[in-house]
Amino acid sequence: MTTEAAIDRFLASPSLAESTRRAYAADLRRFGGWLEQHGTTVEEIDVRVLVDYASELGRARNGLAPATIARNLAAVRSFLRFTLGPTRVPDASLGPRRPQRLPEAPKREEIELIVDSLDGDGPLALRNHALVELVYSAGLRSAEAVGLDLADVDFEQEHVRVRGKGGKERVVPLGEEAAHVVARYLREARPELARGANDALFLSTRGRRLDTSTLRRLLPHPHRLRHSFATHLLEGGADLRTIQELLGHSSLSTTQIYSHVDARRLRRVYDSSHPRS
């Protein structure tokens, strides 16, 4: 079977979603053309051939972004697994490492403007203010915030019990400002929203547990507040291991996207403290 025929057969597979089929088609035509130029058939493909192709994709003259290269190689792997069987496809990492970028985090002044814009006295205004303040104060994911129950906020112990990904629980300190606005919401707004027995901390106008779409309407990218939480703590002197626990990351490697923030802080400490800085 020719390479072109093998590619056509793979692309005709009913297991491929239409969007995947369209994305893979151009990538595999590129691969097929490269094989033809080098006089290589599909049956002759081994790890050496794949490494050479990955190197070709990564050459500066191609101008391909790491994400594009990764997609090309994913298409090739899927094609080869389908055509040759999974045992013929090497597990070696072939593509370039995609750089981890710290998502843009609002500065403290921007956070103040966001919170101030939600100020108001009505039940919904008080709820929205408390919700956003708590997301930033405790570094919560959207789903974690709306998943909170009344018993999860402990004003006496000054902490919030959070259920994160995979059902993992963590305890996060409750900041003074967040405690103030959440207490005011519970006192002045939640009773007007409640309809019967519902343990949810944040309620909709129908008295039901709030969903994440409400938070997204208030803030198009609510996850940025979580990044601000981590960034501002690091800038204030917290270490990465503490940030890992507060964010609920299972691995420190996930938290290390903030490491360059920590490096800037350490440089400031060094410059101000070391006699030969």
C-alpha positions in Angstrom: 0.0 0.0 0.0 1.3 3.4 -0.9 1.8 6.1 1.7 -0.9 8.2 0.1 -3.4 5.3 0.1 -2.6 4.6 3.8 -3.2 8.2 4.7 -6.5 8.2 2.8 -7.5 5.0 4.6 -6.7 6.5 8.0 -8.5 9.7 7.3 -11.6 7.8 6.2 -11.8 6.0 9.6 -15.2 6.6 11.3 -13.4 6.9 14.7 -12.1 10.3 13.7 -14.2 13.4 14.5 -14.7 15.7 11.5 -12.7 18.5 13.1 -9.8 16.1 13.8 -10.0 14.7 10.2 -9.6 18.2 8.8 -6.8 19.2 11.1 -4.9 15.9 10.5 -5.3 15.9 6.7 -2.8 18.8 6.0 -0.4 17.5 8.6 -0.3 14.0 7.1 0.0 15.3 3.6 3.1 17.2 4.8 4.4 14.0 6.3 3.7 11.9 3.2 5.5 14.4 1.0 8.5 14.4 3.3 8.6 10.6 3.2 8.4 10.6 -0.6 11.3 13.1 -0.8 13.4 10.8 1.3 12.4 7.6 -0.5 10.9 6.1 2.6 7.8 3.9 2.8 5.4 3.6 5.7 6.7 0.1 6.5 10.2 1.5 6.8 9.3 4.0 9.5 11.2 3.7 12.8 12.2 6.0 15.6 15.1 7.3 13.6 12.8 8.4 10.8 10.5 10.1 13.2 13.3 11.9 15.0 14.5 13.2 11.6 11.0 14.4 10.7 10.6 16.1 14.1 13.9 17.9 13.5 12.7 19.0 10.0 9.5 20.5 11.5 11.6 22.3 14.1 14.0 23.9 11.6 13.9 27.7 11.7 13.0 28.0 8.0 9.7 26.3 8.6 8.6 28.9 11.1 6.3 26.5 13.0 5.2 27.2 16.6 5.9 24.5 19.2 2.1 23.9 19.4 1.9 23.3 15.6 4.8 20.9 15.7 3.2 19.0 18.5 -0.1 18.7 16.6 1.8 17.5 13.5 3.5 14.8 15.5 0.3 13.8 17.2 -1.3 13.3 13.7 1.7 11.2 12.6 1.5 9.0 15.7 -2.2 8.4 15.3 -1.7 7.5 11.7 1.1 5.1 12.4 -0.8 3.4 15.3 -3.7 2.9 12.9 -1.6 1.7 10.0 1.2 -0.3 11.7 -0.2 -1.1 15.1 0.7 0.5 18.5 3.8 -1.6 19.1 5.5 0.0 16.1 5.1 3.6 17.4 7.9 4.7 19.7 7.0 6.3 23.0 9.9 8.7 22.9 9.2 12.4 23.2 9.9 13.9 19.8 8.5 17.4 19.8 10.0 20.5 21.4 9.0 21.4 24.9 6.2 23.9 24.8 7.2 26.9 27.0 5.0 27.3 30.1 3.7 30.8 30.2 2.3 32.4 33.3 -1.2 33.6 32.5 -1.7 37.3 32.7 -2.6 38.2 36.3 -4.4 41.4 37.2 -2.3 43.8 39.3 -3.4 44.8 42.7 -4.8 48.1 41.4 -6.9 46.3 38.8 -8.2 43.9 41.5 -9.3 46.9 43.5 -11.2 48.3 40.5 -12.9 45.0 39.8 -14.1 44.6 43.4 -15.1 48.3 43.6 -17.2 48.0 40.4 -19.3 45.3 42.2 -20.1 47.4 45.2 -23.8 47.8 45.9 -26.5 47.2 48.5 -29.0 44.9 46.8 -28.9 41.1 47.3 -27.3 40.3 44.0 -24.7 43.1 44.3 -23.8 41.8 47.8 -23.6 38.2 46.6 -21.4 39.1 43.6 -19.1 41.2 45.7 -18.7 38.4 48.2 -18.2 35.8 45.5 -15.4 37.7 43.7 -13.7 38.7 46.9 -13.6 35.1 48.1 -12.3 33.8 44.7 -9.4 36.2 44.9 -8.8 36.0 48.7 -8.7 32.2 48.7 -7.4 31.5 45.2 -10.4 29.4 44.2 -11.3 27.8 41.0 -14.7 28.8 39.7 -16.2 25.4 40.4 -14.7 25.4 43.9 -16.3 28.8 44.7 -19.8 27.8 43.6 -19.5 24.4 45.3 -19.0 25.8 48.7 -21.6 25.1 51.4 -22.5 27.2 54.4 -20.5 25.0 56.7 -17.4 25.3 54.7 -16.8 28.9 55.9 -15.5 29.0 59.4 -15.4 32.6 60.7 -14.2 31.6 64.1 -11.2 29.6 62.8 -10.9 32.1 59.9 -10.6 29.5 57.1 -12.5 28.0 54.2 -12.8 24.3 53.5 -12.5 23.8 49.7 -13.3 20.7 47.7 -10.9 20.7 44.7 -10.3 18.5 41.7 -10.7 14.8 42.3 -12.6 15.4 45.5 -9.4 16.5 47.3 -10.1 18.8 50.3 -7.9 21.7 51.4 -8.2 24.4 54.0 -7.4 28.0 52.9 -7.2 31.0 55.3 -10.2 33.4 55.2 -8.9 36.9 54.7 -10.2 39.8 56.8 -11.8 41.6 53.9 -13.3 38.4 52.5 -14.7 37.5 55.9 -16.3 41.0 56.2 -18.1 40.9 52.8 -19.1 37.2 53.0 -20.6 37.9 56.5 -22.5 40.9 55.2 -23.8 38.8 52.3 -25.0 36.1 54.7 -26.6 38.6 57.0 -28.3 40.9 54.4 -28.6 39.2 51.1 -28.7 35.4 51.3 -31.9 35.3 53.4 -33.7 37.2 50.5 -32.4 34.7 47.9 -33.1 31.5 49.9 -36.0 29.3 48.8 -36.4 26.4 51.2 -33.5 24.2 52.5 -30.3 24.7 50.5 -26.9 24.4 52.0 -25.1 26.2 49.2 -23.2 29.3 50.2 -23.9 31.3 47.0 -27.5 31.2 45.7 -29.1 32.2 42.4 -32.2 34.4 42.2 -34.2 31.2 42.2 -32.6 30.1 45.5 -30.6 27.4 43.8 -26.8 26.8 44.0 -25.0 29.3 41.8 -23.3 27.9 38.7 -20.0 29.0 37.2 -21.7 30.8 34.3 -22.7 33.6 36.7 -19.1 34.1 37.7 -18.0 34.2 34.0 -20.6 36.9 33.4 -19.1 39.0 36.1 -15.6 38.3 35.0 -14.9 36.9 31.5 -11.8 35.1 32.8 -12.3 34.4 36.5 -9.2 32.1 36.6 -7.1 35.3 36.4 -8.0 36.1 40.0 -6.6 32.7 41.0 -3.3 33.6 39.3 -3.3 37.0 41.0 -3.8 35.2 44.3 -0.6 33.1 43.7 1.4 35.9 42.1 0.7 38.4 44.9 1.5 35.9 47.6 4.8 35.1 46.0 5.6 38.8 45.6 4.8 39.2 49.3 7.3 36.5 50.4 5.4 33.2 50.3 7.3 30.2 49.0 6.2 27.9 46.2 5.5 24.9 48.4 3.0 27.0 50.4 1.4 28.3 47.2 1.1 24.7 46.0 -0.9 23.7 49.1 -3.1 26.8 49.0 -3.9 26.3 45.3 -4.5 22.6 45.7 -2.0 21.5 43.1 -1.1 17.8 43.5 2.4 18.4 42.0 4.9 21.2 42.7 5.7 21.2 39.0 2.3 22.7 38.3 3.0 25.5 40.7 6.4 26.2 39.2 4.8 28.2 36.4 5.1 31.0 39.0 8.8 30.3 39.6 10.0 33.3 37.7 7.9 35.5 40.0 9.7 33.9 42.9 13.0 34.5 41.2 12.3 38.2 40.8 11.4 38.4 44.5 14.6 36.6 45.5 16.6 39.0 43.3 15.1 42.0 45.2 15.9 40.4 48.5 19.5 39.7 47.4 20.0 43.2 46.0 18.8 44.8 49.3 20.5 42.4 51.6 23.9 41.1 50.3 26.9 43.4 50.8 28.3 42.6 47.3 25.0 42.7 45.4 
